[in-house]
């Protein structure tokens, strides 16, 4: 029996994210990184999206940017193993290489995402929703310094992302805004600005 693109994507992503872990959990036990891309795929399916290329891309979406190890996974390899559309979707949801501080890079990232095809926009929104959901779910285990980053930077970027590309799916846009509100609501981090430190040029 031939393996489906989604099954192949799960196998490849599990293999290449091996040894990586998500940051937080309620029990303190590290969760394999593959937890996140599979959540993104499940989220799309739960919202009635069954496009095989999009689902495969959702599982593979971090494989170029966030893979560790001795093997580099590039877009050419993805095209050979899967197809050009899967490779293109992953390209569009990945950060382009931009020189500058976080603010400058984010402005360019938004330009990149605005130019993306609708499927890639759906995937980027789903990715952000799952990241926000995970932050909310494991909020008690997030260090205060990271809570500050999430509230002062990540939530603002999430709102800007939903404003920039959210018209592709108004429910996804509403989900992001609702999650941002919930995180703001439960957070007890002191209201103070960390932009000076957070947006310094990275060395």
N, C-alpha and C positions, 0 to 999 in steps of 0.2 A: 504494500500500500504506500502510495506517495505521501511524503510528509508535507503538511501545509506550510505556507509562509509564516503563519503565526507560531506554529510549533517549532519551526526552524529558528525563528527569532528568539523564542524563549530559550532554546538550547544554546544558541550563540551568546545571548546576553548573560545567561547564567554562568557560562564558561568564562567570559571575559570580565565579568564583574566579581569573579571569585576572589575571596579575600578582602573585599570591600564591605563596609558596614554603614548603615545609617547612623545619624548622630545620637538620636535620643530614643528612649523607651521608658515605660513606667516601671518596669521591673529591674532596670539597670543592665539587663542582658542585651548584648549587641544584636541587632537585626541585620541580616544580609542585605546588601545594597539592592539586590534584585527585587526586594519588597516594593520599592518605589515604582520602577517601570511597569511591573505587573499591576500595581494599583491604578496607574494611568490607563492601561489597557482595559481593566475592569470598569473603570469609570466611563470610558467611551462606550463600551458594550451596554452598560446600565442605562446609558442615555440614547440607546437605539442606533448606535453607529457600528456597522458591521463590515465596513470596507476593509478588505484583507490587507491592502497595502498600508492603510492608515494604522490599523491595529498592529501590524508587524513593526511599523515605524515607532509606535508608542513604546514598544518593548525595547527597541534599539536606540531610543532617542538620546541617551547619554553615552553611547558607546564610543563616540569620537572624542568628546570633551572630558569625560569623567571615568575613563578606564585606566587602571594601573596595570603594571606588569611589563614584560619584555616584548610583547607583541603590539604593534601599532595598528589600529583599525582606522582605515581611511575610507573616503567616499568611493574610490575605485573598487576597493574590496567589497564594500556593501553592494555596489552595482553588480559585481560578478556573482556574489552569493544569492542576491535577491533580485532586484531590478532597479532601473533608473529612477522610477518614481519614489521608491523607498529611500534611495540615496538622497534624492532631492528634498524630500520631506525632512529628513534628518539635518540636511544642510540648513534649511530655512529656520529650524527651531534651535539651532546651535548659535553661539555667539560668534560673530565675525571677529577677526583679529584686529583690534583697535588699540592704538597707543593713546594713553592719557589716564586721568584719574577716573574714579568710578562714575562721577557725574557725566563727564565727557563721553565715556564709553556707553553709558546708558542711553544718552541721546542718540548715538549712532545705532545702538541695538534696536531702538524703537523704529528708526527709519527702515532698518532691515526687516523687521517683523511686518511693518505696514505693506511692504512690497511682496510679501509672501502669498502664495496661493491659499485659498480658503481652507483646504485640508490642513495645511501647516499651521494656520491660525487656530483652528480647532484644537490641534495637538498642543500648541503652546499654551492655550488657555487651560486645557485639561491638566497639563503638567503643573501649571501655577496653582490651580485649584487643589491638586493632590498635595503639593508642598505646603500650602497654607493649612489644609486639613490636618496634615501630619504635625505641623507646629502646634496647632490647637489641641490635638489629641494628647500630645506629650509635653504640654506647656510646663507642667510642674517640674520636669527634669531639665528644662532649658536654663542654662546659667544666666544670671542677671545681665551680664555684658552682651550676651547674644539676644536676650529679650529686647534690650535697647536697640540693637541693630535691626531686629525685625520690625519694631514699632516705628523707629525713626527713618528707616531706609526702605526695608523690604515691603512694608505695607504701602508706602507711597509709590514705589515702583510698580507694585501690583495694581494699584488703582490707575496709574498712568497706562499700564499695559492693557487693562480692560477698556479704558477709554479709547486707546489707539486702534485696537483690533476687535473689540467686543461686539461690534455690529454684526459679525459673522454668525454669532449665536447669542441672543440676548439673555437666555437663561444662564449660559456660562458666565456672561458678564455680571449678571446679578449674583451668581454664586461667589465670585471673587469679591465683590463689594460687601456681601453679607459676611463672608469669612473675615475680611479686614475689620469690619465693625465688631465682630465677636471677639477677635484677638485684642482689639483696643479695649473692649469692655471688661475682659477678665484680667488684663494686665495691671499689676500693681507697681510697675517700674516708675520711678520718679520722672516727672516731666522736665527733662533737660536735654539740651541739644548736644549731640555727639557728632554733628556733621564735620567739624573741624578735623577730628581724628579719622573718621570713617572714610572721608573722601581724599585723603592724602594720596599722592602718587605712590603706586606700589613699586618696590624695588626688586 
